[in-house]
Amino acid sequence: NTGHTWKHGQTGGYATYLLEDGSLLRPASLPNAQLRGAASAGLLERIAWDGTVLWSYQYSGAAWISHHDIEPMPNGNILMIAWEVKSAAEAEALGRQNARTMWPDHIVEVKPLTNGGGEIVWEWHAWDHLIQDRDASKPGYGVISEHPERIDINLLSQSMGPGGGDWLHINGISYNAKDDLIVISSHFMNELYVIDHSTTTEEARGSTGGRHGKGGDILYRWGNPANFGASGAQVFDVVHCSLWIPEDMPGAGNILAFNNAARARASEIIEIVPPRDAEGRFIRTAGEAFGPGAAMWTYSAGSSFFSNHLGGNQRLPNGNTFLTEATSGDLREVAADGTVVWEYNYSREIARALRYGRDYPGVSRLTTTGAGALAESPDLMAWSTPNPFSSVAVLHFRASAAGSIRLAIHDGLGREVRVFDRVALSSGTGQLSWDGRDAVGRSVPPGMYFLRSYSGDQVHTARLIRQ
């Protein structure tokens, strides 16, 4: 059964995330006459339970636009995939054959601002990490097989995918907080790439700096070794949803990916263990493809599991894997031995789905036993003074009747930082002070927070800013 439906004023939403306070983080589509590629977005929104837009950020212009996936980060920032326009002249100057306008991908990290909008605090551009072996008089000339850290600018030199100059068509992004790494998947190149997020933006433009000492160059790539002149079989035939398995899940640190296997018409989920040394650096024998030679785990079911595009995979705490067979709208949970333990068919296309447990705060805080979803109510209110505050905020609250309520303060990604349970009301009103510290006494950083109050089957959300 449908538990709750969010209504919104903008189409789009390739990858939607339920945050811990029950709000949604999602991309949405803005009109852009110059850049109208697949899953183009341009807008990022955080939407409350009642559909109110709590925060938004636009990344769209004549020469750039966000698209496809996003990634919420532990620090409250958001990673976005985007295109940028490069002219035929710019491409030819770097050694591109049959040059025409190209849209190489880049990644931006956006920090939400307390007064709305956002600030780009980190960038990585694929255009900074190219190689070519066609013209020695032009930049980036070299032996491609000796430089797997760079992308051959002449891949797909005869044609590109739909949507103008869409070249790499990066469609999935995932962040490994433990190792400060990013993995992205490329539909057209049939590869996934790992890059170092520990760099500065300046370092990410070059080949030095960061924990791995290689700047923004590719640290690891897998799925199509011919792209960098290495021998070995091509594994991916269209790939989506490259995903680091989180630290608290079975297989932590491994990478999952949805291999559409478009020509075979039989998709599979692949889990790989990138070879790394004791210091966490990726291992590769010169002249050879990156390992492993084979996946450590796969799931396939012949023609009964097939999506020629889109698709999703997610490791669950019990070790099972949650899958989105996108084109059919089929969702299933499979055990390690391939047994389907749960399945639901939406009967319409789903780009990607995520599963959240009943104990996840974004679910448990917004439901009551047997009563369905909590509703926003004007009879329940909470606010703070002063707002913004620097050291101490006074939290005021009001309910329709005397009794007690629950107050929770969430950070920019919806995570609870402080909770006040069973707060007493006198004649339906009350107040208390918050010293800007979390549950273990650490001072929370400046930024935007959300104050949620709960009473019976009602909930109310207010914005709270710390300077």
N, C-alpha and C positions, 0 to 999 in steps of 0.2 A: 504494500500500500504506500501511497505517497504521503510522507510525513509533513512536508512543508514545501511550498513553491515561492521562489523569489520573483518579484516582478521588477522589470527594469525598462529604461527608456532607450537603450542602445542595443543593437544586435551584436552578435559575436560571442566570444567566450570559449576559445579553443581549449583552454586549461583553467579550470576553476578550483580554487582551494577553499575549504572550510577552515576558518581560523578558530582559535580556542575560545573566543568570546561568542561564537556563533555567527559572525559576519562572514561574508564572502569576499575573496580577492580574485578578480578576474580581468582579462583583457576584453576590450570591446572595440567595435569597428567605427572609425571615423571616415567620412568621405575623403578620398585623396585621388584626384584625377591623374596624377603622375605615377602613383604606385598602387596598382590595384591587383596585387598578387594573391595567391592562395593564403587564406587565414590572415590577411592583413588586419591590423588592429589600429594602433595609434593612440589608444586610450586605455588607461589602467584605472580600475575602480575598486573601492572597498565599500560593500553594501551591507547595511544593517539587516536584521531579521525582518523588519517591516518594509524593506525595499528602499529606505532612505540611503542616499549616497553620502557616506561619512567622509570620504576622501577620494580625490581623483588626480590624475596626472596625464598630460598629453605629450606624446612623443611622435609627432607627425609634421612633415614639412614637404616642400617640393623635392627635396633630395634625401629624405630619410623617413622611415616609419617602422614602428614595432610590428611584430607578427608572431604567430604561433604561441609558443610556450612562454611562461614566466616561472620564476622560482623565488618564493619567500625565503629569506635568510634569517639565521638566529639573531642577528643584530638589528632586525627590524627593517632592513633594506630589501629591495626586490631586484632580482636580475631579470633583464628583458632581452630577447632576441630582436634584432632589427636589420633592415636593409639600408644601404646607402648607395647612392647613384654614382657610378663612375662612367665618364663619357667614353666613346669609342677611341678618341684620341689618347685619353689617359691609359686605356687598356693596351693600345698599340705601343705606347711609349714603354710599357713594361714587358713587351715581347709577346703579346697576345696575337695569335694568328686569326685571320678573318674577324677582326675586331669590330664589335659594336657595343652599344651601351650595356653595361653590366650592373647588377645589383649584388655585390658581395655582402656577406653578413657581418655584423658586428654585435657586440654585447655591451650593454650599459648596466651599471648598478645605480639604482635610484634610491636616494634617502628621502623618505617622506618629511616634509616640512610642517612645523606646527601651525603655520598660518595657511596651509593648503598648498597643493602642488608638490614639487620635489626638486632635488638637487642631484645631478649626476656626479658621483664621487669616484667612479672607476670605469674604464673603458678598455675593450680589446677589439681589434679590427683584423679580420682575416686578410685584408688588403696589405697589411704590414708584413705578412709572412708568406710570400710567394717565391716561386722559382720558375725558371724557364730554360730550355736547352736549344732554342731555335735561333737566337741572334746574340752573338757574343758582344755586340756593341751596345746592348741595352742592359738595364739593371736586372739583378737577380739571375744572371746567367750562371749555370753550373750543371753538374752531373746530378740528375734528379735522384738516382738510386743512392747517392751519398748524402742526401739531405731530406730524410723523412720528416724532419721538423718543419718542412715548408710544403705548401700546396702548389702543385703545378698549375700555372695560370692557363695552360692550354688544354686542361681537361675539359671535355665537352666543347671543344673548339669549333665543331661544325654546327652545333645547335645547343640551345638551352631550353629549359622547361617553360611551361606556360607562365604568363604574367610578365611579359617584357623581358627584363634582363636577369630574372631570378636564376642564380648560378649554382650555389651550394644547396639552397633550400634547407637550411637548418630548421629542424622542427621540434627538437626536444632539448631541454637544459636541466641539469641537476647539479646541486652543490654538495660537496663533501666537506663538512665543517671541520672534521677532525684533521684532515690533511690540507685544507684550504685549496681544493682542486675543483675544477668544473669539467663536466663531460657534456658534449653536445653531439647530436646525431644529424647526419646529412642524407636527406632523401636521394638527391641526384648522384652523389658520390658513393653511395652505398658503404658509408664508413661512419665510425664514431671517433671523436677526437677528445683528448684530455689536455687542458691548459692549466697554467699556474695562476691562481687568483692572488697569491701572496705578493705579487708585483705591485709597483705603483703604475699609474696610467702611462707614465713616460717609459718605464721599464717594459711594459706590455707592448710598446711599439717596436722594441728591439729584441736582441738575442742574449742579453745578460740581465742579471738581477733576479730577485725572488728566491724562495727556498731552494729551488732546483737549479738556480744559476743560469737559466736559459731564457729569461725574460718572457715574452709572449709567444715564443715558438711552441710548436706542438710537442708535448712530452710523450704522448702515446697515441697510437691510432690502430684501429682494428676493423677488419671486415672486408677489405678489398686491397690487398697488397700491391696489385698492379698499378694502383694510383701513384705509388712512389717507386716503381721499377723493381719491386721485389717479387720473387716467385711465391707461389702458393695459391690455393683456391679462393675464389671470391665466395664469401659466406652470405652477405646480405644482398638481397634483390629488392630494394626499397626498405629502409629502416626507419623506425619511429621510437620515441620514448626511451632514449638512453637515460639510465637511472642508476645512481649510486644506491646500493642497499644501505640504509642507515645503521648507525652504530649499535642500536638496541635491537636489531633484527637478525635472525639467522642468515648467515652469508654476508655479514657486515663488511663493507669495503669492496665487495664484488660489484660488477656492473651487469644490470639487466637491460635487454633491448628487445623490441618487437620486430622480428624479421618478417616482413610482409610476404616474402617469397612470391612476388607478383606473377612471374611466368609459370611457376610450378603450381600456383593456385592452391597452396597448402602452407599456411603461415606457421611460424614457430616462435617460441620464446626462448631466448638464449641468455644464459648466465655465464660470465667469464671471470676468471681471476687473473688480472694483469700481473705479469711477473715483476716483482720489485725486490730490491736488496734490503739489507738490514736498516738502512737509512731512509727507506721509502722511495728510492729513486727507481724509475722504470728501467728494466733490463732488456737489452736487445743485442743480438749478435750482428755485427756490421755486415751489410749486404743482404740480410735476411729480413723476413717479415717479423713484426712484433708477435710475441706469443700471447696466449697459448695456442698450440696447434689445434686444439679442439675445445669446445665449450665444456664446462664442468657439469652443466645441467641444461636440458632442453625440454620443452613441452611442445608436442604437435599432435594433431588428431586427423591428419589427412585433409581431405576436402571438407570435412565437417567443421574445421576451424580455419577460416580464411577471411582476410580483409585485404583487398588490393591496395588500400592506402589507409592512413590514420592507424590507430591502435594504441593500446596501453598495457602496462604491466606494473605490479606493485607487490613487494614482499610484505607479508603479514607477520605479526608477532608469533603465531603458531607454526611458522615455517612454510605455510602454504603460500600460493601466489595468486593474486587477484588479477584477472585479465579482462580487457575490453576488446572484443571482436567488433571493431567499429562499424563497418558497413552494414552489418545485420542488427546491431544494437544488442548483441548477446554479451552478457556479463557472466563470468564464471570464476569460481574459486577452485584451484586444483591443488592436490597434495603433491608431495615430492615424487611419488610413483606415477603421477599422471591421472590419478582418480579424480573425477569431478565431484566435489563434495557439496557444491551449491551452485545454482544457475538461475538466471533470470533473463528473459528476453524482452527488451523494450520495444522491439519491432520497428524501430526507426534508427537512423544513423546516430551514433554517439562518438564524438572525436576521441574522448578519453574520460574515464571515470576513476574515482578514488574511493576506497572504502575506509570508514572510520568506525572504531569500536564503540560500544555503548558507554564505555568509561572515558572516552575522549571528551574533554571539557566542552568543546563546541557542540557536542551532542547532548551530554548529560545535563548541562546547565540550562538547556532550552527545552527540556521535556519534563513532564511530571508523570508519575506512575499511572498508567491507564488514562491519562487526561490529554495526551497529544501535546502539541507545541505550545509554548508560552506565547502570549500575545502582548504587544506593546500597548500600554494603557495610559490615558491622561490622568487616571486616578492615582497613579504611582509616579513619583518624580524624585530625582536626585540631582543635585548640582553642587558646585564648589565655589568658594570665595577665599581669597581673590583668584581670578583666573585670567591670565597665567599667574602661577605662584612660584616662589623661589625656594622657600624652606618649609613652610607649613601651609597646608590647605585645610579649610574647614568644609567638611562634607555635610550638606544639608539634605534632608529627605522628608518625603511626605507620602502618606498612604491614605486610603479611604477610611481606614479604621485603625484603632489602636492595636498594638500587638508587637510583632517583631518582623524585621526584614533581614535580608542578606545583601551585603554590599561587596562587590568585587571590582578591583582595579586591574585593567588589562593594558598591556603595552601595544605598540603599533602593529604587532602581528597577532593580537588577540590573546596572548598568553597571560594568565593570571600572575600578577606580581604581589598582590596583597589582598587578603580576604578578611572581612568582618562578618562573622556569623551571628545570627540571633541578636541583632541590634534592636534594643527596645525603643518603642515609640510611645510618646506621651500625647494623648489626644490626637494621634495620627501624624505627629511631626517629631523631628529629632535632629540632632547634629553630633558630629564627633570630629576630631582632628587627625590628620594624617601627616606624618613627618617626612614623607617622601622616601621611605625605606621599604624594602621588600620584606618577605616573611622571615628571612634570616638576618635582617638588620642591615643589609647593604643599601646604600643610597642609590636610587635609580637615576639614570642619566637624564639630562634635559631632553624634552621631546613631547610628542602627543600621546596621551593616554585616554582610556575610556572608562568611565564610571558606570557600572551596571548595578541596578537594584532589582531584587527579586522578592515578590510577595505573593504567596499562593500560586495562582495561574497567570500572574502578570509579571512583566519585565519592562524596565526603562533604561535607556542608554543616554549618557551625556558625555561631551568632550571635555577633557581636562588637560591642561598644558603646563608642563614644568619648564621654567626658564633656566 
